[in-house]
Amino acid sequence: MIKVVHLLLLLFYCSGLHAETTPSPDVYPVITTRKALSKGQSSVIFEDIAILSPQYIELLCNLTDIPKNPPYITGYWAKNGQEVENSEEIVHRKNEQYILKKTFRIEAKDLGNYSCVFRENEAQVTFLLDVPAVKEKRDKPVVSYIGDSVVLECKLKYMPNTWNWYKANNTEKVHINETTNPLRYKIFLNGNQTQLTVLNLSEADSGQYFCSAEFDIKASESHMQLKVLSYMEPLKPFVAIVAEVLVLVTLIGLWEKCSKPKTSKNDTNSEQTSKLTRDESNGVENTSARQRKPEH
């Protein structure tokens, strides 16, 4: 009896391992995506598909209106631009259309671009399989000031399992936990959006912040840059301008002072001597004129 129980447990354990390594379609539901290529012209069409959890997905391409409508054409599948091995097949015409389809098992490592390609006319459809992208992506930094608070926000179309916030620390990301530091951080969660409030800012709070939407298959991340300034920072351009004006005024004053002709001591004495000589000469002439008697 004990051996039977052990055997049943072993079978149960092995079946559990098999279920983990080879999920059945009941665990990973099949999604069918259709896209039609009309008029048979060479073209490339893109379609985004949001993947929230591991699954099997059936991709289907429908090509119509090919010139001359041959009885069959050749098609194959490619992943990220590389042809999928053993995916080429002959597609027979049915009701004036050609259908190429394939089922893929998609886990985190399998996300990417899947294309159906028809060799005869190079028409193709590319399916972009990835987790939903977070909408808030800022090219410019968020600017705030020392002592203030700032709110960082992320949102997306789909509702994740949960949200997490991180701050970059050199090459690592440090998880932000408001429970352990309630005086510094507040995190608000509301379904498909989240907000991080950083309180009592200091210059050390400057840096890169990440919001992470956690899905069953993979996390979707976005990042933003926070720049914390002192209140003197906005005044720096004004102070620089004032300093430049003061320097300019000083230089102008020095130039005017240096450009004036200088009067030396010798020149002053010479001018005084010349003036005295002229005055004495005038005095002598006036005396002589007074002493000279007029002739009759």
Stockholm file with secondary structure:
# STOCKHOLM 1.0

chainA/1-296         MIKVVHLLLLLFYCSGLHAETTPSPDVYPVITTRKALSKGQSSVIFEDIAILSPQYIELLCNLTDIPKNPPYITGYWAKNGQEVENSEEIVHRKNEQYILKKTFRIEAKDLGNYSCVFRENEAQVTFLLDVPAVKEKRDKPVVSYIGDSVVLECKLKYMPNTWNWYKANNTEKVHINETTNPLRYKIFLNGNQTQLTVLNLSEADSGQYFCSAEFDIKASESHMQLKVLSYMEPLKPFVAIVAEVLVLVTLIGLWEKCSKPKTSKNDTNSEQTSKLTRDESNGVENTSARQRKPEH
#=GR chainA/1-296 SS CHHHHHHHHHHHHHHHHHHHHSCCTTTSCEEEEEEEECTTCSCEEEEEEECCSCEEEEEEEEEECCTTCCSEEEEEEEETTEECTTCCEEEECBTTEEEEEEEEEECGGGCEEEEEEETTTCCEEEEEEECCCCSCCCSSCEEEETTCCEEEEEECSSCCSEEEEEEEETTEEEECCTTTCTTTEEEEEETTEEEEEECSCCGGGCEEEEEEEECSSCEEEEEEEEEEECTTGGGHHHHHHHHHHHHHHHHHHHHHHHHSCCCCHHHHHHHHHHHHHHHHHHHHHHHHHHHSCCCC
#=GC SS_cons         CHHHHHHHHHHHHHHHHHHHHSCCTTTSCEEEEEEEECTTCSCEEEEEEECCSCEEEEEEEEEECCTTCCSEEEEEEEETTEECTTCCEEEECBTTEEEEEEEEEECGGGCEEEEEEETTTCCEEEEEEECCCCSCCCSSCEEEETTCCEEEEEECSSCCSEEEEEEEETTEEEECCTTTCTTTEEEEEETTEEEEEECSCCGGGCEEEEEEEECSSCEEEEEEEEEEECTTGGGHHHHHHHHHHHHHHHHHHHHHHHHSCCCCHHHHHHHHHHHHHHHHHHHHHHHHHHHSCCCC
//
